[in-house]
Amino acid sequence: MGLHGKLVAAIEFKAGGDVFHELFRYNPQHISTASPGNVQGCDLHEGEFGHVGTIISWRYTHEGKEKRAKQVIQVIDEEKKLMEFKMLEGDLMELYRDFVITFHVETKAGIDLVTWTLEYEMLNEDVEHPITLLSYFIDVTKDIEAHHLAN
């Protein structure tokens, strides 16, 4: 029925892959400083930033609307600079039965690439694929890059 989907985007990141990974892993509450138009806050609910099993919530703006998301960190792989977040609650769960957001950083020919992967199961066939959300993550990545290159 086509209810499962996967979207992937890779973006060059000139501020250094370690910077990106460490920001999301240890200091996600600072992402709102780098991308205030997109991310208004990140709160710790359970656990400790940077650890698998930690539950965090986000306040963000997508398509001009304020939204919320509650996630658990499922996977952290330091070698691959990878983090995987599973949605627990929030606006996306009104449309999707399951939603997992992963990013990883890889270096090819001296260029750092941030790759975002969205894997999801829509609640029904009327739900659109989250292409605008993938674009949102590209915009956040570019904001973080610009913020770190300016400092």
N, CA, C and O atoms as a GROMACS GRO file, in nm:
protein
  604
    1MET      N    1   0.080  -0.121   0.000
    1MET     CA    2   0.000   0.000   0.000
    1MET      C    3   0.084   0.126   0.000
    1MET      O    4   0.029   0.236  -0.008
    2GLY      N    5   0.216   0.115   0.009
    2GLY     CA    6   0.301   0.232   0.002
    2GLY      C    7   0.297   0.320   0.125
    2GLY      O    8   0.317   0.441   0.115
    3LEU      N    9   0.273   0.261   0.241
    3LEU     CA   10   0.266   0.342   0.363
    3LEU      C   11   0.402   0.360   0.429
    3LEU      O   12   0.417   0.445   0.517
    4HIS      N   13   0.502   0.282   0.387
    4HIS     CA   14   0.637   0.296   0.441
    4HIS      C   15   0.719   0.382   0.347
    4HIS      O   16   0.701   0.378   0.225
    5GLY      N   17   0.809   0.460   0.404
    5GLY     CA   18   0.893   0.544   0.320
    5GLY      C   19   1.027   0.571   0.383
    5GLY      O   20   1.048   0.554   0.503
    6LYS      N   21   1.119   0.615   0.297
    6LYS     CA   22   1.253   0.653   0.343
    6LYS      C   23   1.301   0.765   0.252
    6LYS      O   24   1.300   0.753   0.130
    7LEU      N   25   1.344   0.874   0.315
    7LEU     CA   26   1.399   0.988   0.242
    7LEU      C   27   1.541   1.012   0.293
    7LEU      O   28   1.568   1.001   0.412
    8VAL      N   29   1.632   1.046   0.201
    8VAL     CA   30   1.772   1.068   0.238
    8VAL      C   31   1.824   1.192   0.167
    8VAL      O   32   1.796   1.215   0.050
    9ALA      N   33   1.900   1.272   0.241
    9ALA     CA   34   1.967   1.389   0.182
    9ALA      C   35   2.106   1.403   0.244
    9ALA      O   36   2.122   1.388   0.365
   10ALA      N   37   2.206   1.431   0.160
   10ALA     CA   38   2.342   1.454   0.206
   10ALA      C   39   2.380   1.598   0.171
   10ALA      O   40   2.361   1.642   0.058
   11ILE      N   41   2.435   1.669   0.270
   11ILE     CA   42   2.468   1.810   0.254
   11ILE      C   43   2.613   1.832   0.295
   11ILE      O   44   2.656   1.786   0.400
   12GLU      N   45   2.688   1.903   0.212
   12GLU     CA   46   2.825   1.937   0.248
   12GLU      C   47   2.822   2.029   0.369
   12GLU      O   48   2.739   2.119   0.379
   13PHE      N   49   2.914   2.004   0.463
   13PHE     CA   50   2.918   2.081   0.588
   13PHE      C   51   3.061   2.130   0.608
   13PHE      O   52   3.150   2.052   0.642
   14LYS      N   53   3.084   2.259   0.588
   14LYS     CA   54   3.219   2.316   0.588
   14LYS      C   55   3.273   2.348   0.727
   14LYS      O   56   3.391   2.381   0.741
   15ALA      N   57   3.188   2.340   0.830
   15ALA     CA   58   3.233   2.377   0.965
   15ALA      C   59   3.293   2.258   1.041
   15ALA      O   60   3.332   2.274   1.157
   16GLY      N   61   3.301   2.142   0.979
   16GLY     CA   62   3.362   2.026   1.043
   16GLY      C   63   3.260   1.929   1.098
   16GLY      O   64   3.175   1.966   1.179
   17GLY      N   65   3.269   1.806   1.054
   17GLY     CA   66   3.174   1.704   1.095
   17GLY      C   67   3.171   1.678   1.244
   17GLY      O   68   3.065   1.650   1.300
   18ASP      N   69   3.287   1.689   1.309
   18ASP     CA   70   3.291   1.670   1.454
   18ASP      C   71   3.206   1.775   1.525
   18ASP      O   72   3.137   1.745   1.622
   19VAL      N   73   3.212   1.899   1.476
   19VAL     CA   74   3.134   2.009   1.534
   19VAL      C   75   2.985   1.974   1.529
   19VAL      O   76   2.914   1.991   1.628
   20PHE      N   77   2.939   1.927   1.414
   20PHE     CA   78   2.798   1.895   1.396
   20PHE      C   79   2.755   1.782   1.489
   20PHE      O   80   2.655   1.793   1.560
   21HIS      N   81   2.830   1.673   1.487
   21HIS     CA   82   2.795   1.556   1.569
   21HIS      C   83   2.796   1.590   1.718
   21HIS      O   84   2.704   1.553   1.791
   22GLU      N   85   2.898   1.659   1.763
   22GLU     CA   86   2.909   1.692   1.906
   22GLU      C   87   2.798   1.788   1.950
   22GLU      O   88   2.750   1.778   2.063
   23LEU      N   89   2.758   1.880   1.862
   23LEU     CA   90   2.648   1.970   1.896
   23LEU      C   91   2.519   1.891   1.921
   23LEU      O   92   2.453   1.911   2.023
   24PHE      N   93   2.484   1.803   1.830
   24PHE     CA   94   2.362   1.724   1.847
   24PHE      C   95   2.374   1.625   1.963
   24PHE      O   96   2.277   1.600   2.034
   25ARG      N   97   2.493   1.570   1.982
   25ARG     CA   98   2.506   1.469   2.087
   25ARG      C   99   2.507   1.530   2.227
   25ARG      O  100   2.432   1.487   2.314
   26TYR      N  101   2.591   1.630   2.248
   26TYR     CA  102   2.612   1.681   2.384
   26TYR      C  103   2.542   1.812   2.415
   26TYR      O  104   2.517   1.842   2.532
   27ASN      N  105   2.511   1.891   2.313
   27ASN     CA  106   2.454   2.024   2.337
   27ASN      C  107   2.338   2.059   2.245
   27ASN      O  108   2.337   2.167   2.186
   28PRO      N  109   2.239   1.971   2.231
   28PRO     CA  110   2.129   2.003   2.139
   28PRO      C  111   2.050   2.127   2.182
   28PRO      O  112   1.982   2.189   2.100
   29GLN      N  113   2.058   2.162   2.310
   29GLN     CA  114   1.988   2.281   2.357
   29GLN      C  115   2.047   2.408   2.296
   29GLN      O  116   1.984   2.514   2.303
   30HIS      N  117   2.166   2.400   2.236
   30HIS     CA  118   2.228   2.517   2.173
   30HIS      C  119   2.194   2.531   2.025
   30HIS      O  120   2.231   2.630   1.962
   31ILE      N  121   2.126   2.432   1.968
   31ILE     CA  122   2.091   2.440   1.826
   31ILE      C  123   2.000   2.559   1.799
   31ILE      O  124   2.006   2.618   1.692
   32SER      N  125   1.917   2.595   1.896
   32SER     CA  126   1.828   2.710   1.878
   32SER      C  127   1.907   2.840   1.861
   32SER      O  128   1.857   2.935   1.800
   33THR      N  129   2.029   2.847   1.913
   33THR     CA  130   2.113   2.966   1.894
   33THR      C  131   2.160   2.975   1.750
   33THR      O  132   2.166   3.084   1.693
   34ALA      N  133   2.191   2.860   1.690
   34ALA     CA  134   2.240   2.859   1.552
   34ALA      C  135   2.128   2.867   1.450
   34ALA      O  136   2.148   2.918   1.339
   35SER      N  137   2.011   2.818   1.486
   35SER     CA  138   1.898   2.814   1.392
   35SER      C  139   1.769   2.858   1.460
   35SER      O  140   1.674   2.780   1.470
   36PRO      N  141   1.765   2.984   1.509
   36PRO     CA  142   1.650   3.029   1.588
   36PRO      C  143   1.518   3.032   1.512
   36PRO      O  144   1.412   3.021   1.574
   37GLY      N  145   1.522   3.047   1.382
   37GLY     CA  146   1.398   3.048   1.305
   37GLY      C  147   1.336   2.910   1.291
   37GLY      O  148   1.217   2.898   1.264
   38ASN      N  149   1.418   2.808   1.310
   38ASN     CA  150   1.371   2.670   1.295
   38ASN      C  151   1.355   2.596   1.427
   38ASN      O  152   1.261   2.519   1.445
   39VAL      N  153   1.446   2.620   1.520
   39VAL     CA  154   1.447   2.547   1.648
   39VAL      C  155   1.437   2.648   1.762
   39VAL      O  156   1.521   2.736   1.776
   40GLN      N  157   1.333   2.634   1.843
   40GLN     CA  158   1.315   2.725   1.956
   40GLN      C  159   1.364   2.666   2.087
   40GLN      O  160   1.384   2.741   2.183
   41GLY      N  161   1.383   2.535   2.094
   41GLY     CA  162   1.435   2.479   2.218
   41GLY      C  163   1.443   2.328   2.215
   41GLY      O  164   1.378   2.261   2.135
   42CYS      N  165   1.527   2.276   2.305
   42CYS     CA  166   1.544   2.133   2.324
   42CYS      C  167   1.553   2.109   2.474
   42CYS      O  168   1.641   2.164   2.541
   43ASP      N  169   1.464   2.028   2.527
   43ASP     CA  170   1.460   2.001   2.671
   43ASP      C  171   1.489   1.855   2.700
   43ASP      O  172   1.450   1.766   2.625
   44LEU      N  173   1.558   1.833   2.809
   44LEU     CA  174   1.590   1.699   2.856
   44LEU      C  175   1.476   1.648   2.943
   44LEU      O  176   1.437   1.715   3.040
   45HIS      N  177   1.421   1.531   2.911
   45HIS     CA  178   1.312   1.473   2.991
   45HIS      C  179   1.362   1.363   3.082
   45HIS      O  180   1.320   1.352   3.197
   46GLU      N  181   1.452   1.282   3.028
   46GLU     CA  182   1.498   1.165   3.103
   46GLU      C  183   1.636   1.127   3.051
   46GLU      O  184   1.659   1.127   2.930
   47GLY      N  185   1.726   1.094   3.141
   47GLY     CA  186   1.860   1.055   3.100
   47GLY      C  187   1.956   1.172   3.100
   47GLY      O  188   1.943   1.265   3.179
   48GLU      N  189   2.053   1.164   3.010
   48GLU     CA  190   2.159   1.264   3.002
   48GLU      C  191   2.194   1.285   2.855
   48GLU      O  192   2.208   1.189   2.780
   49PHE      N  193   2.207   1.413   2.814
   49PHE     CA  194   2.244   1.442   2.676
   49PHE      C  195   2.366   1.358   2.638
   49PHE      O  196   2.462   1.346   2.715
   50GLY      N  197   2.361   1.303   2.519
   50GLY     CA  198   2.474   1.227   2.468
   50GLY      C  199   2.470   1.079   2.497
   50GLY      O  200   2.568   1.009   2.471
   51HIS      N  201   2.358   1.028   2.551
   51HIS     CA  202   2.350   0.887   2.586
   51HIS      C  203   2.228   0.820   2.525
   51HIS      O  204   2.120   0.879   2.517
   52VAL      N  205   2.246   0.695   2.482
   52VAL     CA  206   2.135   0.615   2.431
   52VAL      C  207   2.031   0.598   2.542
   52VAL      O  208   2.065   0.578   2.658
   53GLY      N  209   1.904   0.607   2.504
   53GLY     CA  210   1.795   0.594   2.599
   53GLY      C  211   1.746   0.727   2.654
   53GLY      O  212   1.642   0.733   2.720
   54THR      N  213   1.819   0.833   2.627
   54THR     CA  214   1.780   0.966   2.672
   54THR      C  215   1.655   1.012   2.596
   54THR      O  216   1.644   0.992   2.475
   55ILE      N  217   1.564   1.074   2.667
   55ILE     CA  218   1.442   1.126   2.606
   55ILE      C  219   1.449   1.279   2.608
   55ILE      O  220   1.470   1.341   2.712
   56ILE      N  221   1.430   1.337   2.490
   56ILE     CA  222   1.436   1.483   2.475
   56ILE      C  223   1.311   1.530   2.401
   56ILE      O  224   1.245   1.453   2.332
   57SER      N  225   1.280   1.658   2.417
   57SER     CA  226   1.169   1.716   2.340
   57SER      C  227   1.219   1.844   2.273
   57SER      O  228   1.304   1.916   2.324
   58TRP      N  229   1.162   1.867   2.158
   58TRP     CA  230   1.198   1.982   2.075
   58TRP      C  231   1.078   2.073   2.057
   58TRP      O  232   0.964   2.027   2.047
   59ARG      N  233   1.104   2.202   2.054
   59ARG     CA  234   1.008   2.302   2.010
   59ARG      C  235   1.067   2.360   1.882
   59ARG      O  236   1.179   2.411   1.881
   60TYR      N  237   0.989   2.352   1.773
   60TYR     CA  238   1.044   2.394   1.644
   60TYR      C  239   0.935   2.453   1.557
   60TYR      O  240   0.816   2.438   1.585
   61THR      N  241   0.977   2.521   1.452
   61THR     CA  242   0.884   2.579   1.357
   61THR      C  243   0.906   2.514   1.222
   61THR      O  244   1.016   2.516   1.167
   62HIS      N  245   0.798   2.455   1.169
   62HIS     CA  246   0.803   2.389   1.038
   62HIS      C  247   0.684   2.436   0.957
   62HIS      O  248   0.569   2.429   1.003
   63GLU      N  249   0.710   2.483   0.838
   63GLU     CA  250   0.607   2.537   0.749
   63GLU      C  251   0.528   2.648   0.817
   63GLU      O  252   0.407   2.659   0.800
   64GLY      N  253   0.598   2.732   0.893
   64GLY     CA  254   0.537   2.847   0.957
   64GLY      C  255   0.455   2.817   1.081
   64GLY      O  256   0.392   2.907   1.137
   65LYS      N  257   0.455   2.693   1.126
   65LYS     CA  258   0.375   2.655   1.243
   65LYS      C  259   0.465   2.604   1.354
   65LYS      O  260   0.561   2.530   1.331
   66GLU      N  261   0.432   2.644   1.477
   66GLU     CA  262   0.505   2.594   1.594
   66GLU      C  263   0.465   2.450   1.618
   66GLU      O  264   0.347   2.416   1.619
   67LYS      N  265   0.566   2.366   1.639
   67LYS     CA  266   0.542   2.223   1.658
   67LYS      C  267   0.626   2.171   1.774
   67LYS      O  268   0.715   2.238   1.824
   68ARG      N  269   0.593   2.048   1.814
   68ARG     CA  270   0.664   1.982   1.923
   68ARG      C  271   0.695   1.839   1.883
   68ARG      O  272   0.624   1.777   1.803
   69ALA      N  273   0.804   1.787   1.940
   69ALA     CA  274   0.843   1.649   1.916
   69ALA      C  275   0.911   1.595   2.042
   69ALA      O  276   0.991   1.664   2.105
   70LYS      N  277   0.877   1.473   2.078
   70LYS     CA  278   0.943   1.404   2.189
   70LYS      C  279   1.007   1.279   2.130
   70LYS      O  280   0.941   1.200   2.062
   71GLN      N  281   1.136   1.262   2.159
   71GLN     CA  282   1.213   1.155   2.097
   71GLN      C  283   1.298   1.082   2.200
   71GLN      O  284   1.331   1.136   2.306
   72VAL      N  285   1.333   0.958   2.166
   72VAL     CA  286   1.432   0.884   2.242
   72VAL      C  287   1.553   0.862   2.151
   72VAL      O  288   1.538   0.830   2.033
   73ILE      N  289   1.671   0.879   2.207
   73ILE     CA  290   1.793   0.851   2.132
   73ILE      C  291   1.812   0.700   2.132
   73ILE      O  292   1.833   0.640   2.237
   74GLN      N  293   1.804   0.639   2.014
   74GLN     CA  294   1.812   0.493   2.002
   74GLN      C  295   1.954   0.443   1.977
   74GLN      O  296   1.992   0.337   2.027
   75VAL      N  297   2.030   0.518   1.898
   75VAL     CA  298   2.163   0.473   1.858
   75VAL      C  299   2.258   0.593   1.857
   75VAL      O  300   2.222   0.702   1.812
   76ILE      N  301   2.378   0.570   1.908
   76ILE     CA  302   2.488   0.666   1.892
   76ILE      C  303   2.609   0.584   1.848
   76ILE      O  304   2.646   0.487   1.914
   77ASP      N  305   2.670   0.624   1.739
   77ASP     CA  306   2.790   0.556   1.690
   77ASP      C  307   2.896   0.664   1.668
   77ASP      O  308   2.890   0.740   1.572
   78GLU      N  309   2.992   0.669   1.759
   78GLU     CA  310   3.097   0.772   1.752
   78GLU      C  311   3.180   0.759   1.626
   78GLU      O  312   3.214   0.859   1.564
   79GLU      N  313   3.212   0.636   1.586
   79GLU     CA  314   3.297   0.615   1.470
   79GLU      C  315   3.233   0.671   1.343
   79GLU      O  316   3.300   0.734   1.260
   80LYS      N  317   3.104   0.648   1.328
   80LYS     CA  318   3.030   0.697   1.210
   80LYS      C  319   2.972   0.836   1.232
   80LYS      O  320   2.912   0.893   1.141
   81LYS      N  321   2.991   0.891   1.353
   81LYS     CA  322   2.930   1.020   1.388
   81LYS      C  323   2.781   1.014   1.355
   81LYS      O  324   2.727   1.098   1.284
   82LEU      N  325   2.716   0.911   1.410
   82LEU     CA  326   2.577   0.881   1.380
   82LEU      C  327   2.491   0.889   1.505
   82LEU      O  328   2.533   0.847   1.613
   83MET      N  329   2.371   0.944   1.489
   83MET     CA  330   2.269   0.943   1.594
   83MET      C  331   2.136   0.909   1.531
   83MET      O  332   2.104   0.952   1.420
   84GLU      N  333   2.058   0.829   1.606
   84GLU     CA  334   1.925   0.791   1.559
   84GLU      C  335   1.823   0.826   1.666
   84GLU      O  336   1.839   0.790   1.783
   85PHE      N  337   1.718   0.896   1.625
   85PHE     CA  338   1.613   0.941   1.716
   85PHE      C  339   1.480   0.879   1.674
   85PHE      O  340   1.442   0.889   1.557
   86LYS      N  341   1.410   0.817   1.766
   86LYS     CA  342   1.278   0.761   1.740
   86LYS      C  343   1.173   0.853   1.801
   86LYS      O  344   1.181   0.889   1.918
   87MET      N  345   1.076   0.890   1.719
   87MET     CA  346   0.969   0.977   1.767
   87MET      C  347   0.880   0.901   1.865
   87MET      O  348   0.843   0.786   1.841
   88LEU      N  349   0.846   0.967   1.975
   88LEU     CA  350   0.756   0.909   2.074
   88LEU      C  351   0.621   0.981   2.075
   88LEU      O  352   0.516   0.917   2.080
   89GLU      N  353   0.627   1.114   2.070
   89GLU     CA  354   0.506   1.197   2.076
   89GLU      C  355   0.529   1.322   1.993
   89GLU      O  356   0.642   1.353   1.953
   90GLY      N  357   0.422   1.394   1.968
   90GLY     CA  358   0.434   1.522   1.900
   90GLY      C  359   0.353   1.528   1.772
   90GLY      O  360   0.279   1.436   1.738
   91ASP      N  361   0.370   1.640   1.703
   91ASP     CA  362   0.290   1.668   1.584
   91ASP      C  363   0.306   1.562   1.475
   91ASP      O  364   0.207   1.526   1.410
   92LEU      N  365   0.426   1.512   1.454
   92LEU     CA  366   0.447   1.412   1.350
   92LEU      C  367   0.368   1.284   1.375
   92LEU      O  368   0.327   1.217   1.281
   93MET      N  369   0.347   1.250   1.501
   93MET     CA  370   0.279   1.126   1.534
   93MET      C  371   0.128   1.133   1.507
   93MET      O  372   0.057   1.034   1.521
   94GLU      N  373   0.080   1.252   1.468
   94GLU     CA  374  -0.058   1.263   1.424
   94GLU      C  375  -0.075   1.211   1.281
   94GLU      O  376  -0.186   1.182   1.237
   95LEU      N  377   0.038   1.200   1.209
   95LEU     CA  378   0.035   1.157   1.069
   95LEU      C  379   0.106   1.024   1.044
   95LEU      O  380   0.077   0.955   0.947
   96TYR      N  381   0.197   0.990   1.133
   96TYR     CA  382   0.282   0.873   1.110
   96TYR      C  383   0.272   0.776   1.228
   96TYR      O  384   0.269   0.816   1.344
   97ARG      N  385   0.268   0.648   1.195
   97ARG     CA  386   0.264   0.542   1.297
   97ARG      C  387   0.403   0.525   1.359
   97ARG      O  388   0.417   0.497   1.478
   98ASP      N  389   0.505   0.543   1.276
   98ASP     CA  390   0.643   0.525   1.320
   98ASP      C  391   0.728   0.627   1.246
   98ASP      O  392   0.707   0.652   1.127
   99PHE      N  393   0.824   0.688   1.317
   99PHE     CA  394   0.909   0.788   1.253
   99PHE      C  395   1.045   0.786   1.320
   99PHE      O  396   1.057   0.806   1.440
  100VAL      N  397   1.150   0.762   1.240
  100VAL     CA  398   1.287   0.758   1.290
  100VAL      C  399   1.370   0.855   1.207
  100VAL      O  400   1.366   0.854   1.084
  101ILE      N  401   1.446   0.939   1.278
  101ILE     CA  402   1.534   1.038   1.214
  101ILE      C  403   1.678   1.000   1.248
  101ILE      O  404   1.714   0.985   1.365
  102THR      N  405   1.760   0.986   1.146
  102THR     CA  406   1.900   0.952   1.165
  102THR      C  407   1.986   1.054   1.092
  102THR      O  408   1.951   1.100   0.984
  103PHE      N  409   2.098   1.089   1.152
  103PHE     CA  410   2.200   1.163   1.076
  103PHE      C  411   2.334   1.095   1.100
  103PHE      O  412   2.357   1.034   1.204
  104HIS      N  413   2.420   1.107   1.002
  104HIS     CA  414   2.559   1.066   1.022
  104HIS      C  415   2.647   1.158   0.938
  104HIS      O  416   2.603   1.219   0.840
  105VAL      N  417   2.772   1.166   0.980
  105VAL     CA  418   2.868   1.252   0.912
  105VAL      C  419   2.977   1.162   0.854
  105VAL      O  420   3.034   1.079   0.924
  106GLU      N  421   3.004   1.181   0.727
  106GLU     CA  422   3.113   1.107   0.665
  106GLU      C  423   3.202   1.204   0.589
  106GLU      O  424   3.157   1.310   0.545
  107THR      N  425   3.326   1.167   0.576
  107THR     CA  426   3.422   1.251   0.504
  107THR      C  427   3.466   1.178   0.378
  107THR      O  428   3.515   1.065   0.384
  108LYS      N  429   3.446   1.244   0.265
  108LYS     CA  430   3.487   1.188   0.136
  108LYS      C  431   3.573   1.291   0.066
  108LYS      O  432   3.531   1.404   0.044
  109ALA      N  433   3.694   1.251   0.032
  109ALA     CA  434   3.788   1.339  -0.038
  109ALA      C  435   3.805   1.472   0.036
  109ALA      O  436   3.812   1.578  -0.026
  110GLY      N  437   3.811   1.465   0.168
  110GLY     CA  438   3.831   1.584   0.250
  110GLY      C  439   3.708   1.670   0.270
  110GLY      O  440   3.718   1.778   0.328
  111ILE      N  441   3.593   1.624   0.223
  111ILE     CA  442   3.469   1.700   0.236
  111ILE      C  443   3.379   1.628   0.335
  111ILE      O  444   3.351   1.509   0.320
  112ASP      N  445   3.332   1.702   0.437
  112ASP     CA  446   3.238   1.645   0.534
  112ASP      C  447   3.097   1.655   0.478
  112ASP      O  448   3.054   1.761   0.432
  113LEU      N  449   3.025   1.544   0.483
  113LEU     CA  450   2.886   1.540   0.440
  113LEU      C  451   2.799   1.500   0.558
  113LEU      O  452   2.827   1.400   0.626
  114VAL      N  453   2.694   1.577   0.584
  114VAL     CA  454   2.594   1.541   0.683
  114VAL      C  455   2.480   1.475   0.605
  114VAL      O  456   2.422   1.536   0.515
  115THR      N  457   2.450   1.351   0.640
  115THR     CA  458   2.343   1.278   0.572
  115THR      C  459   2.227   1.257   0.669
  115THR      O  460   2.244   1.199   0.776
  116TRP      N  461   2.111   1.305   0.630
  116TRP     CA  462   1.988   1.288   0.707
  116TRP      C  463   1.905   1.178   0.642
  116TRP      O  464   1.891   1.173   0.520
  117THR      N  465   1.851   1.088   0.724
  117THR     CA  466   1.763   0.983   0.676
  117THR      C  467   1.635   0.985   0.759
  117THR      O  468   1.639   0.981   0.882
  118LEU      N  469   1.522   0.993   0.691
  118LEU     CA  470   1.392   0.987   0.756
  118LEU      C  471   1.326   0.856   0.714
  118LEU      O  472   1.304   0.833   0.595
  119GLU      N  473   1.295   0.770   0.811
  119GLU     CA  474   1.224   0.645   0.785
  119GLU      C  475   1.092   0.650   0.859
  119GLU      O  476   1.087   0.686   0.977
  120TYR      N  477   0.983   0.615   0.789
  120TYR     CA  478   0.852   0.640   0.847
  120TYR      C  479   0.748   0.544   0.793
  120TYR      O  480   0.765   0.480   0.689
  121GLU      N  481   0.639   0.535   0.868
  121GLU     CA  482   0.520   0.463   0.824
  121GLU      C  483   0.402   0.557   0.843
  121GLU      O  484   0.372   0.601   0.954
  122MET      N  485   0.336   0.587   0.733
  122MET     CA  486   0.222   0.678   0.735
  122MET      C  487   0.100   0.608   0.795
  122MET      O  488   0.085   0.487   0.782
  123LEU      N  489   0.014   0.685   0.861
  123LEU     CA  490  -0.107   0.627   0.919
  123LEU      C  491  -0.206   0.582   0.813
  123LEU      O  492  -0.280   0.485   0.832
  124ASN      N  493  -0.208   0.654   0.699
  124ASN     CA  494  -0.296   0.614   0.589
  124ASN      C  495  -0.242   0.672   0.459
  124ASN      O  496  -0.145   0.747   0.458
  125GLU      N  497  -0.306   0.636   0.349
  125GLU     CA  498  -0.258   0.676   0.217
  125GLU      C  499  -0.275   0.824   0.187
  125GLU      O  500  -0.218   0.875   0.090
  126ASP      N  501  -0.353   0.894   0.267
  126ASP     CA  502  -0.375   1.037   0.246
  126ASP      C  503  -0.260   1.123   0.300
  126ASP      O  504  -0.251   1.241   0.268
  127VAL      N  505  -0.174   1.064   0.382
  127VAL     CA  506  -0.063   1.137   0.442
  127VAL      C  507   0.048   1.155   0.337
  127VAL      O  508   0.082   1.062   0.263
  128GLU      N  509   0.102   1.275   0.332
  128GLU     CA  510   0.208   1.304   0.236
  128GLU      C  511   0.344   1.257   0.290
  128GLU      O  512   0.365   1.251   0.411
  129HIS      N  513   0.433   1.226   0.198
  129HIS     CA  514   0.570   1.195   0.238
  129HIS      C  515   0.632   1.323   0.294
  129HIS      O  516   0.604   1.432   0.245
  130PRO      N  517   0.716   1.311   0.397
  130PRO     CA  518   0.767   1.430   0.466
  130PRO      C  519   0.883   1.500   0.395
  130PRO      O  520   0.988   1.523   0.454
  131ILE      N  521   0.862   1.532   0.269
  131ILE     CA  522   0.968   1.597   0.191
  131ILE      C  523   1.002   1.735   0.248
  131ILE      O  524   1.119   1.772   0.252
  132THR      N  525   0.901   1.810   0.292
  132THR     CA  526   0.930   1.943   0.348
  132THR      C  527   1.007   1.931   0.480
  132THR      O  528   1.082   2.021   0.515
  133LEU      N  529   0.989   1.820   0.551
  133LEU     CA  530   1.064   1.800   0.675
  133LEU      C  531   1.211   1.771   0.643
  133LEU      O  532   1.300   1.816   0.715
  134LEU      N  533   1.236   1.695   0.537
  134LEU     CA  534   1.375   1.671   0.495
  134LEU      C  535   1.441   1.804   0.458
  134LEU      O  536   1.557   1.828   0.491
  135SER      N  537   1.368   1.888   0.388
  135SER     CA  538   1.417   2.022   0.353
  135SER      C  539   1.445   2.103   0.479
  135SER      O  540   1.543   2.178   0.485
  136TYR      N  541   1.360   2.089   0.579
  136TYR     CA  542   1.378   2.156   0.708
  136TYR      C  543   1.513   2.117   0.769
  136TYR      O  544   1.587   2.203   0.816
  137PHE      N  545   1.546   1.988   0.769
  137PHE     CA  546   1.674   1.943   0.826
  137PHE      C  547   1.793   1.995   0.746
  137PHE      O  548   1.899   2.023   0.803
  138ILE      N  549   1.777   2.008   0.616
  138ILE     CA  550   1.882   2.069   0.534
  138ILE      C  551   1.902   2.214   0.577
  138ILE      O  552   2.015   2.260   0.591
  139ASP      N  553   1.792   2.288   0.597
  139ASP     CA  554   1.800   2.428   0.640
  139ASP      C  555   1.867   2.441   0.777
  139ASP      O  556   1.950   2.530   0.797
  140VAL      N  557   1.832   2.354   0.870
  140VAL     CA  558   1.895   2.356   1.004
  140VAL      C  559   2.045   2.330   0.991
  140VAL      O  560   2.125   2.397   1.056
  141THR      N  561   2.081   2.234   0.908
  141THR     CA  562   2.223   2.202   0.887
  141THR      C  563   2.298   2.323   0.832
  141THR      O  564   2.408   2.354   0.878
  142LYS      N  565   2.240   2.391   0.734
  142LYS     CA  566   2.303   2.510   0.676
  142LYS      C  567   2.314   2.623   0.779
  142LYS      O  568   2.414   2.695   0.782
  143ASP      N  569   2.211   2.638   0.864
  143ASP     CA  570   2.216   2.740   0.970
  143ASP      C  571   2.329   2.710   1.068
  143ASP      O  572   2.402   2.801   1.108
  144ILE      N  573   2.343   2.585   1.107
  144ILE     CA  574   2.450   2.546   1.202
  144ILE      C  575   2.586   2.572   1.138
  144ILE      O  576   2.677   2.623   1.204
  145GLU      N  577   2.600   2.538   1.012
  145GLU     CA  578   2.725   2.562   0.941
  145GLU      C  579   2.758   2.713   0.938
  145GLU      O  580   2.870   2.753   0.971
  146ALA      N  581   2.662   2.794   0.899
  146ALA     CA  582   2.683   2.940   0.892
  146ALA      C  583   2.717   2.997   1.028
  146ALA      O  584   2.804   3.083   1.040
  147HIS      N  585   2.650   2.950   1.132
  147HIS     CA  586   2.674   2.997   1.268
  147HIS      C  587   2.818   2.965   1.312
  147HIS      O  588   2.885   3.050   1.370
  148HIS      N  589   2.864   2.845   1.284
  148HIS     CA  590   2.997   2.806   1.329
  148HIS      C  591   3.107   2.869   1.243
  148HIS      O  592   3.216   2.896   1.292
  149LEU      N  593   3.079   2.892   1.116
  149LEU     CA  594   3.179   2.957   1.031
  149LEU      C  595   3.192   3.106   1.066
  149LEU      O  596   3.298   3.165   1.045
  150ALA      N  597   3.085   3.166   1.118
  150ALA     CA  598   3.087   3.308   1.154
  150ALA      C  599   3.163   3.332   1.285
  150ALA      O  600   3.209   3.443   1.310
  151ASN      N  601   3.176   3.228   1.369
  151ASN     CA  602   3.242   3.245   1.500
  151ASN      C  603   3.388   3.210   1.494
  151ASN      O  604   3.458   3.218   1.595
   0.00000   0.00000   0.00000
